[in-house]
Amino acid sequence: MDIQVERAVLNNVAWCGMVCAAHGINPYFKENLWGLHSKAPTFYPEIITTSRNATIEEVKSFIENGEVSSIKDSFANLNLIPIGFKILFEAEWIFHPSVPDLEPLETPWSVITTEKELAQWTITSGLEDVIKPDLLKTKEVKIFISEKNDGVSGFIANLSANVVGISNVFSVGKDMESLWRDIPKIISFEFPGLAMVGYEHDCNLTAAHLSGWTSIGPLRVWIKSQS
């Protein structure tokens, strides 16, 4: 279980790095932290803990050198209240093994390949000006969409740390449970033999659980307190 969580964390760090690089932002690594010395893209953190051994002192040291408004506490084991942060949400890392015997999908899916397609995808998903066209050139990243008369669904997959990370899952007018059931089949076809990881909370986490995904560990996202 610990290895799965560590891979999920490293995969998420790699994905955040790709998003930041597409914005022209260079991340920095310290022993137990990944972070930025400038503002992160919308919805992304300036600091991510990469080890259970990360300390508040390390976080404070990083904060002193940059503009930090959000911190992803990857193992939910830090109390950041004393340094001026509050919990935005608590979530769980999730896991799904590769699917060995693939069955045909009832819903048609395709991969975004053009900037025009991506522009529409980002508008529909609420990620306009966040997911940049340069990510289409990254072979480890695939952006998926399903369009039918009854709605639109999508998600992003990234290959790193020997797993496939699933993020930015959305559905407009469609059932979330069926979406989470489709994802392992899609990924097992595109990336055979590789397990899938990600993190979710609230209704998306519930839908993932009902669709066969397993929680493997907690995390917290903190934001700077205004008080």
C-alpha contacts under 8 A as a table, 3 or more apart, distances in Angstrom:
res1	aa1	res2	aa2	distance
1	M	4	Q	5.11
1	M	5	V	6.33
1	M	216	I	6.31
2	D	5	V	5.11
2	D	6	E	6.13
3	I	6	E	5.04
3	I	7	R	6.14
4	Q	7	R	5.16
4	Q	8	A	6.13
4	Q	95	F	7.72
4	Q	216	I	7.31
5	V	8	A	4.95
5	V	9	V	6.14
5	V	93	W	6.96
5	V	216	I	6.40
5	V	217	G	6.51
6	E	9	V	5.10
6	E	10	L	6.16
6	E	50	T	7.99
6	E	51	S	7.94
7	R	10	L	5.09
7	R	11	N	5.90
7	R	161	A	5.65
7	R	162	N	7.51
7	R	163	V	7.02
8	A	11	N	5.12
8	A	12	N	6.12
8	A	93	W	7.12
8	A	161	A	7.83
8	A	163	V	7.63
8	A	165	G	7.15
8	A	197	V	5.61
8	A	198	G	6.42
9	V	12	N	5.10
9	V	13	V	6.15
9	V	50	T	6.56
9	V	74	S	6.63
10	L	13	V	5.00
10	L	14	A	6.16
10	L	50	T	6.99
10	L	160	S	7.68
10	L	161	A	6.16
11	N	14	A	5.09
11	N	15	W	6.23
11	N	158	N	7.78
11	N	159	L	7.46
11	N	160	S	5.24
11	N	161	A	5.44
11	N	163	V	7.15
11	N	164	V	7.54
11	N	165	G	6.12
12	N	15	W	5.00
12	N	16	C	6.14
12	N	165	G	6.85
12	N	198	G	7.54
13	V	16	C	5.17
13	V	17	G	6.12
13	V	34	W	7.26
13	V	48	I	7.20
13	V	50	T	7.83
14	A	17	G	5.00
14	A	18	M	6.30
14	A	160	S	6.76
15	W	18	M	5.06
15	W	19	V	6.35
15	W	158	N	6.65
15	W	165	G	7.95
16	C	19	V	5.14
16	C	20	C	6.15
16	C	44	Y	7.14
17	G	20	C	5.10
17	G	21	A	6.00
17	G	26	N	7.70
17	G	27	P	6.49
18	M	21	A	5.06
18	M	22	A	6.25
18	M	135	L	7.35
19	V	22	A	5.22
19	V	23	H	6.65
19	V	41	P	7.86
19	V	130	V	7.81
19	V	131	I	6.75
19	V	132	K	7.49
19	V	135	L	7.36
20	C	23	H	5.05
20	C	24	G	6.37
20	C	25	I	5.00
20	C	26	N	6.71
20	C	27	P	7.45
20	C	40	A	7.02
20	C	41	P	6.79
21	A	24	G	4.85
21	A	25	I	5.13
21	A	26	N	6.01
22	A	25	I	7.40
22	A	132	K	6.01
22	A	133	P	7.75
22	A	134	D	5.63
22	A	135	L	6.51
23	H	41	P	7.48
23	H	132	K	7.19
25	I	36	L	7.71
25	I	38	S	7.68
25	I	40	A	7.88
26	N	36	L	6.93
27	P	34	W	6.92
27	P	35	G	5.51
27	P	36	L	4.89
27	P	37	H	7.56
28	Y	34	W	5.84
28	Y	35	G	5.31
28	Y	36	L	6.02
28	Y	37	H	7.84
29	F	32	N	7.79
29	F	33	L	5.88
29	F	34	W	4.64
29	F	35	G	6.43
30	K	33	L	5.09
30	K	34	W	6.38
32	N	49	T	6.00
32	N	50	T	5.18
32	N	51	S	5.16
32	N	52	R	7.92
32	N	53	N	6.69
32	N	54	A	5.07
32	N	58	E	7.97
33	L	47	I	6.86
33	L	48	I	5.81
33	L	49	T	4.60
33	L	50	T	5.25
33	L	51	S	7.34
33	L	54	A	6.93
33	L	58	E	7.86
33	L	59	V	7.77
34	W	47	I	5.72
34	W	48	I	5.15
34	W	49	T	6.32
34	W	50	T	6.64
35	G	45	P	7.96
35	G	46	E	5.26
35	G	47	I	4.20
35	G	48	I	6.18
35	G	62	F	7.77
36	L	39	K	7.12
36	L	40	A	7.03
36	L	46	E	5.12
36	L	47	I	6.57
36	L	66	G	6.96
36	L	67	E	7.96
37	H	46	E	7.53
37	H	65	N	6.32
37	H	66	G	4.08
37	H	67	E	6.08
37	H	68	V	7.79
38	S	46	E	7.52
38	S	66	G	5.82
38	S	67	E	5.38
38	S	68	V	7.61
39	K	46	E	6.61
39	K	67	E	5.86
39	K	68	V	6.90
39	K	69	S	7.91
40	A	43	F	8.00
40	A	44	Y	5.78
40	A	45	P	6.03
40	A	46	E	5.49
41	P	44	Y	5.60
41	P	45	P	7.94
41	P	130	V	6.26
42	T	130	V	6.34
44	Y	70	S	7.58
45	P	48	I	6.86
45	P	68	V	7.96
45	P	69	S	7.42
45	P	70	S	4.74
45	P	71	I	5.31
45	P	72	K	6.25
46	E	67	E	7.65
46	E	68	V	5.51
46	E	69	S	6.83
46	E	70	S	5.70
46	E	71	I	6.07
47	I	59	V	7.96
47	I	68	V	7.31
47	I	70	S	6.80
47	I	71	I	4.77
47	I	72	K	6.19
48	I	71	I	5.88
48	I	72	K	4.68
48	I	73	D	6.23
48	I	74	S	6.67
49	T	52	R	7.63
49	T	54	A	6.28
49	T	72	K	6.49
49	T	73	D	5.57
49	T	74	S	5.54
49	T	75	F	7.73
50	T	54	A	7.39
50	T	74	S	6.77
51	S	54	A	5.64
51	S	74	S	7.78
51	S	75	F	7.67
52	R	74	S	7.98
52	R	75	F	6.12
52	R	77	N	7.30
54	A	58	E	6.70
54	A	59	V	7.77
55	T	58	E	5.29
55	T	59	V	6.53
55	T	78	L	7.30
56	I	59	V	4.98
56	I	60	K	6.06
56	I	78	L	6.99
56	I	79	N	7.71
56	I	80	L	7.03
57	E	60	K	5.04
57	E	61	S	6.16
58	E	61	S	5.09
58	E	62	F	6.31
59	V	62	F	5.13
59	V	63	I	6.14
60	K	63	I	5.00
60	K	64	E	6.31
60	K	83	I	7.44
61	S	64	E	5.34
61	S	65	N	7.07
62	F	65	N	5.50
62	F	66	G	6.77
63	I	66	G	5.39
63	I	67	E	6.78
63	I	68	V	5.94
68	V	71	I	7.54
68	V	224	K	7.66
69	S	223	I	5.48
69	S	224	K	4.98
70	S	221	V	7.05
70	S	222	W	5.56
70	S	223	I	4.39
70	S	224	K	6.33
71	I	221	V	5.75
71	I	222	W	5.08
71	I	223	I	6.41
72	K	219	L	7.40
72	K	220	R	6.03
72	K	221	V	4.53
72	K	222	W	6.34
73	D	76	A	5.26
73	D	77	N	7.12
73	D	78	L	6.81
73	D	219	L	5.76
73	D	220	R	5.07
73	D	221	V	5.93
73	D	222	W	7.33
74	S	218	P	7.45
74	S	219	L	4.78
74	S	220	R	6.53
75	F	78	L	7.98
75	F	217	G	7.26
75	F	218	P	5.99
75	F	219	L	5.01
75	F	220	R	7.45
76	A	218	P	5.83
76	A	219	L	4.40
76	A	220	R	5.21
79	N	82	P	7.22
80	L	83	I	5.52
80	L	84	G	6.75
80	L	85	F	5.46
80	L	86	K	7.00
80	L	222	W	7.66
81	I	84	G	5.28
81	I	85	F	4.88
81	I	86	K	5.77
82	P	85	F	7.35
84	G	224	K	6.00
84	G	225	S	5.56
85	F	222	W	6.03
85	F	223	I	5.39
85	F	224	K	4.31
85	F	225	S	4.82
86	K	222	W	5.39
86	K	223	I	5.57
86	K	224	K	6.29
86	K	225	S	5.62
87	I	90	E	7.35
87	I	220	R	6.87
87	I	221	V	6.01
87	I	222	W	4.40
87	I	223	I	6.33
88	L	220	R	7.65
88	L	221	V	5.56
88	L	222	W	5.16
88	L	223	I	5.92
89	F	201	H	7.94
89	F	220	R	6.04
89	F	221	V	5.58
89	F	222	W	7.24
90	E	201	H	6.86
90	E	218	P	7.35
90	E	219	L	5.99
90	E	220	R	4.48
90	E	221	V	6.41
91	A	199	Y	6.56
91	A	200	E	5.54
91	A	201	H	4.57
91	A	202	D	7.80
91	A	218	P	5.89
91	A	219	L	5.37
91	A	220	R	6.09
92	E	199	Y	5.41
92	E	200	E	5.79
92	E	201	H	6.43
92	E	205	L	7.70
92	E	215	S	6.02
92	E	216	I	7.06
92	E	217	G	5.59
92	E	218	P	4.36
92	E	219	L	5.78
93	W	197	V	7.08
93	W	198	G	5.68
93	W	199	Y	4.19
93	W	200	E	6.75
93	W	215	S	5.69
93	W	216	I	5.56
93	W	217	G	5.28
93	W	218	P	6.04
93	W	219	L	7.06
94	I	197	V	5.48
94	I	198	G	5.33
94	I	199	Y	5.41
94	I	200	E	7.27
94	I	213	W	6.26
94	I	214	T	5.32
94	I	215	S	4.40
94	I	216	I	5.66
94	I	217	G	7.55
95	F	195	A	7.32
95	F	196	M	5.64
95	F	197	V	4.55
95	F	198	G	6.81
95	F	213	W	5.65
95	F	214	T	5.20
95	F	215	S	6.36
95	F	216	I	6.70
96	H	184	P	7.07
96	H	195	A	5.92
96	H	196	M	5.11
96	H	197	V	6.53
96	H	212	G	7.28
96	H	213	W	5.18
96	H	214	T	6.51
97	P	184	P	7.84
97	P	194	L	7.20
97	P	195	A	4.45
97	P	196	M	6.21
98	S	184	P	6.75
98	S	187	I	7.90
98	S	188	S	5.55
98	S	192	P	7.13
98	S	193	G	5.39
98	S	194	L	5.43
98	S	195	A	4.82
98	S	196	M	7.03
99	V	102	L	6.41
99	V	184	P	6.57
99	V	185	K	6.31
99	V	188	S	5.70
99	V	193	G	7.56
100	P	188	S	7.56
100	P	193	G	7.44
102	L	185	K	6.37
102	L	188	S	7.78
102	L	189	F	7.61
103	E	185	K	7.68
105	L	108	P	6.81
105	L	182	D	7.17
105	L	185	K	7.73
107	T	146	S	7.16
108	P	146	S	6.00
108	P	147	E	7.62
109	W	144	F	6.75
109	W	145	I	5.71
109	W	146	S	4.64
109	W	147	E	7.64
110	S	144	F	5.73
110	S	145	I	5.55
110	S	146	S	6.47
111	V	142	K	6.52
111	V	143	I	5.59
111	V	144	F	4.60
111	V	145	I	6.36
112	I	117	E	6.03
112	I	118	L	6.21
112	I	136	L	7.83
112	I	142	K	7.36
112	I	143	I	5.44
112	I	144	F	5.98
112	I	145	I	7.00
113	T	117	E	6.93
113	T	118	L	7.45
113	T	136	L	6.49
114	T	117	E	5.25
114	T	118	L	6.22
114	T	136	L	7.58
115	E	118	L	4.93
115	E	119	A	6.01
115	E	133	P	5.88
116	K	119	A	5.15
116	K	120	Q	6.58
117	E	120	Q	5.39
117	E	121	W	6.19
118	L	121	W	4.84
118	L	122	T	6.06
118	L	133	P	7.10
119	A	122	T	5.32
119	A	123	I	6.39
119	A	128	E	7.17
120	Q	123	I	5.16
120	Q	124	T	6.22
121	W	124	T	5.23
121	W	125	S	6.07
121	W	145	I	7.65
121	W	154	G	7.91
122	T	125	S	5.09
122	T	126	G	5.80
122	T	127	L	4.57
122	T	128	E	4.62
122	T	129	D	7.66
122	T	130	V	7.85
122	T	131	I	6.86
123	I	126	G	5.23
123	I	127	L	6.18
123	I	128	E	5.20
124	T	127	L	7.74
125	S	128	E	7.81
125	S	154	G	7.63
125	S	168	N	7.84
125	S	170	F	6.21
125	S	171	S	7.94
127	L	130	V	5.18
127	L	131	I	6.19
128	E	131	I	6.71
129	D	132	K	6.49
131	I	135	L	7.32
132	K	135	L	5.97
133	P	136	L	5.56
133	P	137	K	7.68
134	D	137	K	5.50
134	D	138	T	7.19
135	L	138	T	5.19
135	L	141	V	6.86
136	L	139	K	7.61
136	L	141	V	7.15
136	L	142	K	7.45
138	T	141	V	5.57
139	K	142	K	7.50
140	E	158	N	5.43
140	E	159	L	4.97
140	E	160	S	7.38
141	V	156	I	7.24
141	V	157	A	5.74
141	V	158	N	4.45
141	V	159	L	6.55
142	K	156	I	5.93
142	K	157	A	5.28
142	K	158	N	6.49
143	I	154	G	7.50
143	I	155	F	6.13
143	I	156	I	4.51
143	I	157	A	6.36
144	F	154	G	5.29
144	F	155	F	5.45
144	F	156	I	6.10
144	F	157	A	7.92
145	I	152	V	7.21
145	I	153	S	5.71
145	I	154	G	4.31
145	I	155	F	6.89
146	S	152	V	5.68
146	S	153	S	5.19
146	S	154	G	6.23
147	E	151	G	6.23
147	E	152	V	4.66
147	E	153	S	6.71
148	K	151	G	5.47
148	K	152	V	6.37
150	D	173	G	6.04
150	D	174	K	6.77
151	G	171	S	7.38
151	G	172	V	5.35
151	G	173	G	4.48
151	G	174	K	5.59
152	V	171	S	5.84
152	V	172	V	5.21
152	V	173	G	6.73
152	V	174	K	6.96
153	S	169	V	7.68
153	S	170	F	5.60
153	S	171	S	4.17
153	S	172	V	6.18
153	S	174	K	7.14
153	S	179	L	7.40
154	G	168	N	7.68
154	G	169	V	5.81
154	G	170	F	5.49
154	G	171	S	6.53
155	F	166	I	6.95
155	F	167	S	6.02
155	F	168	N	5.19
155	F	169	V	4.27
155	F	170	F	6.40
156	I	165	G	7.97
156	I	166	I	5.79
156	I	167	S	5.28
156	I	168	N	5.96
156	I	169	V	7.04
157	A	164	V	6.20
157	A	165	G	5.41
157	A	166	I	4.80
157	A	167	S	6.54
157	A	187	I	7.89
158	N	164	V	5.44
158	N	165	G	5.10
158	N	166	I	6.84
159	L	162	N	6.88
159	L	163	V	5.96
159	L	164	V	4.57
159	L	165	G	6.38
160	S	163	V	5.76
160	S	164	V	6.44
160	S	165	G	7.52
162	N	194	L	7.09
163	V	194	L	5.64
163	V	195	A	5.35
163	V	196	M	5.74
163	V	197	V	6.90
164	V	187	I	7.79
164	V	191	F	7.76
164	V	194	L	6.66
164	V	195	A	6.32
164	V	196	M	4.77
164	V	197	V	6.23
165	G	196	M	5.81
165	G	197	V	4.93
165	G	198	G	5.39
166	I	169	V	7.47
166	I	196	M	6.88
166	I	197	V	6.08
166	I	198	G	5.05
166	I	199	Y	7.99
167	S	198	G	6.26
167	S	199	Y	7.59
171	S	174	K	5.64
171	S	175	D	7.30
171	S	176	M	6.52
171	S	179	L	7.72
174	K	179	L	7.95
175	D	178	S	5.67
175	D	179	L	6.60
176	M	179	L	4.99
176	M	180	W	6.27
176	M	204	N	7.24
176	M	207	A	5.99
177	E	180	W	5.21
177	E	181	R	6.23
177	E	207	A	4.85
177	E	208	A	6.61
177	E	210	L	6.73
177	E	211	S	5.83
178	S	181	R	4.97
178	S	182	D	6.16
178	S	211	S	7.40
179	L	182	D	5.11
179	L	183	I	6.38
180	W	183	I	5.34
180	W	184	P	7.49
180	W	207	A	6.86
180	W	208	A	5.55
180	W	211	S	5.88
181	R	184	P	6.48
181	R	185	K	7.50
181	R	208	A	7.79
181	R	211	S	5.16
181	R	212	G	7.30
182	D	185	K	5.45
182	D	186	I	6.25
183	I	186	I	5.13
183	I	187	I	6.09
184	P	187	I	5.20
184	P	188	S	5.88
184	P	196	M	7.33
185	K	188	S	5.15
185	K	189	F	6.31
186	I	189	F	5.33
186	I	190	E	6.32
187	I	190	E	4.95
187	I	191	F	5.51
187	I	192	P	7.30
187	I	196	M	7.86
188	S	191	F	5.22
188	S	192	P	4.68
188	S	193	G	6.47
188	S	194	L	6.92
189	F	192	P	5.56
191	F	194	L	6.09
199	Y	205	L	7.89
200	E	204	N	5.99
200	E	205	L	4.90
201	H	204	N	5.91
201	H	205	L	4.69
201	H	206	T	7.63
202	D	205	L	5.46
202	D	206	T	6.48
203	C	206	T	5.00
203	C	207	A	6.15
204	N	207	A	5.08
204	N	208	A	6.13
205	L	208	A	5.05
205	L	209	H	6.18
206	T	209	H	5.14
206	T	210	L	6.24
207	A	210	L	5.14
207	A	211	S	6.23
208	A	211	S	5.04
208	A	212	G	6.53
208	A	213	W	5.31
208	A	214	T	7.89
209	H	212	G	5.44
209	H	213	W	4.89
209	H	214	T	6.15
209	H	215	S	7.73
210	L	213	W	7.32
